[in-house]
Amino acid sequence: MLQEFYVAGTSKLGVEPLLAKSILDSFENMEVVRIDPRLIGEAIDTSILSRISFWDSLVLVAAESAKCEVLYTEDLNPGQIIRGVRIENPLLSDPNRSP
């Protein structure tokens, strides 16, 4: 999902491409979650139960598996908690306000 960070950062947040690339380089020190059949199955279940897209569900279960407490995304409802992960929209000043 690093590609998603780069695209969102440069297109939506206006981050200069070389700065975004530099930030991506710093991510090498972070945990990488391997997507395997178990996570895909959990993403399908989460998609059905939470009525969110499969792709959003996959990001969410990957965040959960890495023990993330917060998932920053503009694609889900801020303030919502799914599978123990709190959703926040980084583009809103108040994460409890709907876009």
N, C-alpha and C positions, 0 to 999 in steps of 0.2 A: 503494500500500500504506500510505499514511499513515492511512487509516481503520482498518487493522488495528492500527497502533501505538496509536491512540486507544482502540479497544475493549479491547485487551489491557491497556493501561496503567490504564484506569479500572476495568475489571471484574476483572482478575486480580491486578494489582499494587496496587490501591487508590489510585491517583493521583487527586487531586481533578480534576474536569473542566476547571476554568479553568487549572490548572497544566498539564495535558496539552495544552490548546489553546495555551498559551504556548510549550511545548516544540515543538509542531508549527510555530508561527510561526518558530522558529529554524531549521527545516529548509529554509527558503527559500534559505539560503546553500549548500545541498548540491546535488550533482549529481542530476539527474532522468534516469532511464533511460526512453527511449521504447520501448514494446513495439511491435515491428514483425513482419512475417511471418517474417523470419529468426530472431528470438528465439523466436517461437512454435514454429518448426520445431526449433530446438535444445532447447526445453523438452520437446517430444514425444519426441525422441530420448533425452534425459536421463531422462525418466519411464520409458521402456521399459528402458533399460540399467541404471538404478539402482534400478528397482522402487519408485519413489516417486510420489506423486500429481502430476498435471500442474501443479496450482497451486503445489505446493512446488518443482517443477522450474522453473517460470517465475520464481519469486522467486530461485532459485539462479542461473539463467543471467543474470538481470538484475544480480545482485550480481557475478557474474564479469565481465560486460561493463563494470561500473564499477570493476573492479580491486580489489574488496573481498577482503580476506584471510580475514575471519571473517563468518559469518552467524549472528546470534543468533536462535534459534527454539526453541520447545518441541515442534515438529512432527517434527523429524528426530533421528537418534541423535547425541548429543553426542560429539565427538572424531572423528567421521567426516569424511573429506575427499572432496568430490565436485567434479570439474572444477577442482581446485586451491583450492577454498573450504572452509575448516574450519568445521564446525558446532559451535556452542556453545549450551547452554541457559542463558538468563539467570536462570532460576528455580532453578537448582541451584548450590550453593556449589562443587561439584567438577564441572567440565564433562566429566570422563571417567567419571562415575558415571551409570548409566542411571536414568531416572525410574521 
